[in-house]
Amino acid sequence: MPKRILQGVVTSNQNAQTVTVLVERRFKHPLLQKTVRKSKKYRAHDEANQFNVGDTVRIQECAPKSKTKRWEVIAN
């Protein structure tokens, strides 16, 4: 099964080798046909601590790295 890849914006890089990425998705409501924006935060592994707040990054599923990290940042 292929690994999912998402794109989002870094909102925090306070922890060592970890960034918090806000991923937003848009879809039409099935009944009202209005465009709905939903967002979710993912904690991703950043080996070199190279990403800062505001950067647009792509993250990919991986094996669990810690209690909360199941994603890793891939080079754009």
C-alpha positions as CSV (number, residue, x, y, z in Angstrom):
1,M,0.0,0.0,0.0
2,P,1.5,3.4,-0.9
3,K,2.4,5.9,1.7
4,R,0.2,9.0,2.0
5,I,1.8,12.4,1.2
6,L,0.3,15.6,2.5
7,Q,1.3,19.2,2.1
8,G,1.0,21.9,4.8
9,V,2.6,24.8,6.7
10,V,4.9,24.5,9.6
11,T,3.3,26.0,12.7
12,S,5.9,25.1,15.4
13,N,9.5,23.9,15.5
14,Q,10.1,24.1,19.3
15,N,11.0,20.5,19.8
16,A,14.2,18.8,18.7
17,Q,13.9,17.0,15.3
18,T,10.1,17.7,15.3
19,V,7.9,20.1,13.5
20,T,4.2,20.6,13.7
21,V,2.5,20.8,10.3
22,L,-1.0,22.3,9.7
23,V,-2.7,20.5,6.8
24,E,-5.8,22.0,5.4
25,R,-8.3,20.2,3.1
26,R,-11.2,21.7,1.2
27,F,-14.3,19.8,0.1
28,K,-17.9,20.4,-0.8
29,H,-20.5,19.7,1.8
30,P,-22.6,16.8,0.4
31,L,-26.0,18.4,1.1
32,L,-25.4,22.1,1.2
33,Q,-22.8,22.2,-1.6
34,K,-20.8,24.8,0.3
35,T,-17.0,24.6,0.3
36,V,-15.8,23.5,3.8
37,R,-12.3,24.0,5.1
38,K,-11.0,21.5,7.6
39,S,-7.6,21.5,9.1
40,K,-5.5,19.1,11.2
41,K,-2.1,19.2,12.8
42,Y,0.5,16.5,12.4
43,R,3.8,16.1,14.2
44,A,6.5,15.2,11.7
45,H,10.1,14.1,12.1
46,D,12.7,16.7,10.9
47,E,16.1,15.0,11.2
48,A,18.2,18.1,10.5
49,N,16.0,20.8,12.2
50,Q,16.0,22.7,8.8
51,F,12.4,23.9,8.6
52,N,11.1,27.0,10.3
53,V,7.7,28.4,11.1
54,G,5.8,29.4,7.9
55,D,7.6,27.0,5.6
56,T,5.5,25.0,3.2
57,V,6.5,21.3,3.5
58,R,5.4,17.9,2.3
59,I,5.1,15.1,4.9
60,Q,5.0,11.3,4.3
61,E,3.7,8.4,6.4
62,C,6.3,6.3,8.2
63,A,6.7,3.8,11.0
64,P,6.1,5.3,14.5
65,K,9.2,7.4,15.6
66,S,7.7,8.3,19.0
67,K,4.5,8.4,20.9
68,T,3.0,11.2,18.6
69,K,5.2,11.1,15.5
70,R,4.0,8.9,12.5
71,W,5.1,11.3,9.7
72,E,8.4,12.5,8.3
73,V,9.2,15.6,6.3
74,I,10.4,14.9,2.8
75,A,12.4,17.3,0.7
76,N,10.4,19.6,-1.6
